[in-house]
Amino acid sequence: MTTKVLAIDDSRTIRNLLRVSLEGAGFEFHSACDGQEGVDIFPDVDPDVVITDINMPKMDGFGVIDSLRGGPNRTNVPILVLTTESSDELKSRARNAGATGWIVKPFDDASLVSVLRRLTGHVS
Amino acid sequence: MSGNSIRDTFFEECEELLEALVEGLSQMEQAPDDMEVVNAVFRSVHSIKGGAGAFALDRLVSFAHSFETVMDKVRDRDLAVDEKLMSLFHRAGDHLSDLVESARDETHLDDEAESGLIGELDSYLGDEAAAEEFSFDAVTLDFDGPAIELPSEDDSSAMRVFDIRFEPSRALYENGHEPLLILDALADLGELTVEADISRIPEFDAFDPADAFLSWHMRLASSEPETTLHEVFEFVEGLCDLDISVTTGPEEGPLTAPLDPEPSTGTEEPIAEIEAAEPQDEDPPYEGPPRERRKEPRGPKPTLRVDLDRVDRLINTVGELIINQAMISQRIEELDLPTVAHLTNELEAYKLLARDIQEGVMAIRAQPVKPLFQRMSRIVREASDATGKKAKMVTVGDSTEVDKTVIERLADPLTHMVRNAVDHGLEKPDGRDSAGKDPVGTIRLSASHRSGSVLIEISDDGAGLNRERILAKAIEKGLVPPDVELSDPEIDNLLFLPGFSTAGEVSALSGRGVGMDVVKNAVHALGGRVSITSTPGKGTTFAIVLPLTLAVMDGFVISVADQTMVIPISSILETIRPNPRDIHVVGTDSQVVSVRGSYVPIVDVADNLGLSRHDDTAGAGILLLVSTELQGLTALRVTAIHDQRQVVIKSLESNYAAIRGVSAATILGDGKIALILDPEELINLAHASGNDPFAQHSRMELRHG
């Protein structure tokens, strides 16, 4: 069974880079351009893992985490935060919000895939 | 999608982000407290930085980082935006744009200005600057290679047994972690034995499936360094009780200390492999658009990226279709069928469809003038800085769409005119003050559609043209005779004369005229016209009228001598069938026509193209009134006007050779080639060839006589 990834990022370049690495590693790739769209399409895509940027229009990454982790439709799907900041503060904030892990931009394909594998059990 | 095309997309996205940045900054000027706007500006810079990092464009990342950090302070309301900071943001935005450009074109960019800007930006950060800088370094190191020490030889070869206790908390599950996967990851590192502790599982009635009851005790025999173990538990630190110790193997203390908060993932990869993983170097199978369609159902607007060549080929083919349609129409007419009523109806429908297709295809090439206009705000800023004037730019109608090529070729002339508007159009702040004007001058750029053409206006609210000075200069340069009498518009148009002004004299001049002939030529090359209106004390407006497209145009099909030709309708002001009474002979064989009381020189098209005349058009024919910058109103004499139609423009230069007075060619319905005339050039030709009696002064004498 293929592992479905939902990537939420307002940068086309980052979405492209993620698509290329993840499709190359055998993931089924879906993307959204902002937090709101990501949360909206989440039920339809029903991903095995979510990757989200923090700074985005309409709804930021923390909003995404809150939406997915809170409320009646709460899900335990792994959520990875994509961040350019590697500060501990941001990581602990993300963790407290309910994020599963983080990827520091710029990321390299190998580590990205290995992190996803660790969170989803995906095999290439 | 190959690495290169991802890179291309990155730069395309940068263009969009830079546009959004410029727009955001100008909005910030209006409403500095609107955090939505500040956020948008921040995101633009941030996204450029994020993408640039992926391509190891360190200089771009570094500058964007400084910029973003200051913007972040504004976002957090730690920093108030004043005029000085706003100006810094603008300059930083300009520089970011330069950096993107130099990264894209792989050209060198002088870094003197950059260090100055970074210094200015950092001055807003105080002590934070150093700390932030450090964090940025960590990011780049992550990418370029291992940020932390690689394990030594000893570590990697020695087999050790790790003793691991792992007790997840409820939050670990809630954050989407799966202990089983963590155990799997450990098992990948060596030989793993797992013992589950189920003692804490409560009675069935007290069992909460969301809670955490299990814990594990594991032994891992592995030659992997400890950092790899840390990595496995990286994300769950704080969400579990974890205790790792080494039971056998090289002397090492128990790892009960907090896990390294920031082990970079994948740092154990050999550098070569990391490089191989860079997107530029790989070309994995890219699954085409059908799958992609679902993935981006929303966003600003769904778009499709198409190679420009393909669009141009399509446009060309549609051009052929229009010609073909014209031919079929003509053939059917020639058949002289008795009952063609419904055939002509179908034909009319075909014609409309062909036109629809053509307009649709043209629309693909159309782009809003907004990016072009936005670039001008920078020119205004730079020119006002350089001249010590204060200016702001206002744009109107920037969503007006114009052919891509037109936009591209308009960039230089527009830059010129905008720079002139600030340099020569606007007064100095004190001058404006004493004239009772706002010390900040306004440069207004507007675009609009006007019946099949595009009108672009560049206005300033300056002092208006200094006509005395312009005339004096033109006389001094010998461009007009000293005793010439010219109307105001004629004086204004002197600016467009080649040689009116040279770059060396720019700053010494208060009038306009820096390379305006260059501007005029560029606009002409696009099939457009440029004109000036100026009101003393109120300002000056340059208006550029351009065809919507370079591929088709509306023209009159005319005959000149025996030849069928086409003349662009846009250039014709009026057509006259003259009364012989109104035609007067001047000199030996030159003629003027009296039009509502003023005399207009007649230029015979056939004579000027060197066509021998078989019909007798002397004194007869049709006169087309055209207005040119150089010669004012002129009447072109042709034999007859046959039809008005849309023609497909075919370059004569690329198919044959350039002919003076002829701008291009087209194929008519009967399959014949017809030349498309360039009225302005024709008239200039008449004056240059010397068989024109209406040198400027004689015309003036007539007019004022």
Interface residues (C-beta under 8 A of the other chain):
Chain A: D10 S11 R12 T13 I14 N16 L17 R19 V20 S21 E23 G24 F29 H30 S31 A32 C33 D34 E37 D40 I41 D53 N55 M56 P57 R69 N76 V77 P78 I79 T84 E85 S86 S87 D88 K91 S92 R95 G98 A99 T100 G101 W102 I103 V104 K105 P106 F107 D108 D109 A110 S111 L112 S114 V115 R118 L119 T120 G121
Chain B: M1 G3 I6 T9 F10 E12 E13 N39 A40 F42 R43 H46 S47 K49 G50 G51 G53 A54 A56 S135 A138 V139 D142 F143 Y173 E174 N175 G176 H177 E178 L180 L181 I182 D184 A185 V232 E234 F235 G238 L239 P261 E262 S264 T265 G266 T267 E269 E273 I274 A277 E278 P279 E282 P284 P285 Y286 E287 R294 K295 E296 P297 R298 G299 P300
